[in-house]
């Protein structure tokens, strides 16, 4: 290989070095940006879950103190003859049924 051939190959060598450096930097920045977006979306999801859990808990307490639709108040331990709780109470309890343990 002559000196002239080496000069002609410089551009392609530098292009390859730049591409490799760009890929390495892109992966590093991708991980950082992914982590930031994951934290933001996780916070948003937690906020939304907390909101709906608070609503369900509030409705459940209102149901226990005021009854459903003009009926007598229904205590949380109330069940009909078959042992089933009223449907409205079951639905509200299911809304509160997810595990909060993973948040701590």
Legacy VTK file of the C-alpha trace (Angstrom):
# vtk DataFile Version 3.0
C-alpha trace
ASCII
DATASET POLYDATA
POINTS 104 float
0.000 0.000 0.000
1.414 3.353 -0.991
1.144 6.610 0.910
-1.382 7.781 -1.654
-3.634 4.737 -0.960
-3.449 5.422 2.767
-4.593 9.012 2.185
-7.515 7.815 0.067
-8.632 5.394 2.791
-8.519 8.012 5.575
-12.036 9.228 4.905
-13.570 5.757 5.101
-11.556 4.935 8.255
-12.688 8.124 9.985
-16.252 7.532 8.862
-16.201 4.059 10.441
-14.644 5.377 13.678
-17.301 8.097 13.852
-20.093 5.598 13.278
-18.821 3.336 16.065
-18.451 6.265 18.471
-21.949 7.463 17.554
-23.474 4.046 18.224
-21.777 3.848 21.617
-22.956 7.339 22.619
-26.448 6.667 21.266
-26.816 3.546 23.409
-25.672 5.455 26.503
-28.105 8.307 25.894
-30.908 5.864 25.059
-30.550 4.176 28.444
-30.566 7.525 30.257
-33.606 8.814 28.376
-35.421 5.498 28.810
-34.857 5.621 32.561
-36.167 9.199 32.775
-39.272 8.391 30.732
-39.877 5.228 32.772
-39.754 7.179 36.024
-42.131 9.818 34.655
-44.645 7.277 33.312
-44.453 5.241 36.521
-45.212 8.344 38.573
-48.156 9.177 36.314
-49.518 5.643 36.606
-49.155 5.674 40.393
-50.961 8.988 40.549
-53.830 7.614 38.455
-54.092 4.399 40.506
-54.068 6.385 43.741
-56.815 8.641 42.462
-59.119 5.757 41.553
-58.314 3.854 44.743
-59.247 6.964 46.729
-62.508 7.284 44.803
-63.399 3.628 45.389
-62.572 3.895 49.090
-64.680 7.047 49.425
-67.625 5.431 47.627
-67.308 2.330 49.792
-67.443 4.416 52.963
-70.421 6.367 51.636
-72.136 3.102 50.753
-71.517 1.778 54.270
-72.897 4.901 55.941
-75.760 5.804 53.606
-76.765 2.552 51.964
-77.397 2.145 48.291
-80.183 4.123 46.676
-82.285 4.936 49.716
-81.904 1.560 51.401
-80.778 1.159 54.957
-77.037 1.513 55.531
-75.209 -1.742 54.889
-72.366 -2.630 57.269
-69.196 -4.017 55.711
-69.835 -7.439 57.238
-73.407 -7.656 55.894
-74.317 -10.540 53.620
-77.583 -11.979 52.386
-78.888 -15.463 53.185
-76.570 -17.109 50.661
-73.539 -15.431 52.213
-73.060 -13.047 49.294
-72.435 -9.355 49.833
-74.506 -6.833 47.879
-73.264 -6.412 44.312
-72.432 -2.714 44.681
-70.218 -3.443 47.678
-68.480 -6.308 45.875
-67.662 -4.070 42.911
-66.214 -1.380 45.172
-64.157 -3.916 47.094
-62.789 -5.273 43.818
-61.720 -1.743 42.940
-59.680 -1.707 46.138
-58.523 -5.275 45.687
-55.170 -4.692 44.016
-52.025 -5.091 46.098
-50.467 -1.883 47.412
-47.383 -3.818 48.580
-45.440 -3.361 45.350
-45.482 0.434 45.801
-43.368 0.438 48.966
LINES 1 105
104 0 1 2 3 4 5 6 7 8 9 10 11 12 13 14 15 16 17 18 19 20 21 22 23 24 25 26 27 28 29 30 31 32 33 34 35 36 37 38 39 40 41 42 43 44 45 46 47 48 49 50 51 52 53 54 55 56 57 58 59 60 61 62 63 64 65 66 67 68 69 70 71 72 73 74 75 76 77 78 79 80 81 82 83 84 85 86 87 88 89 90 91 92 93 94 95 96 97 98 99 100 101 102 103
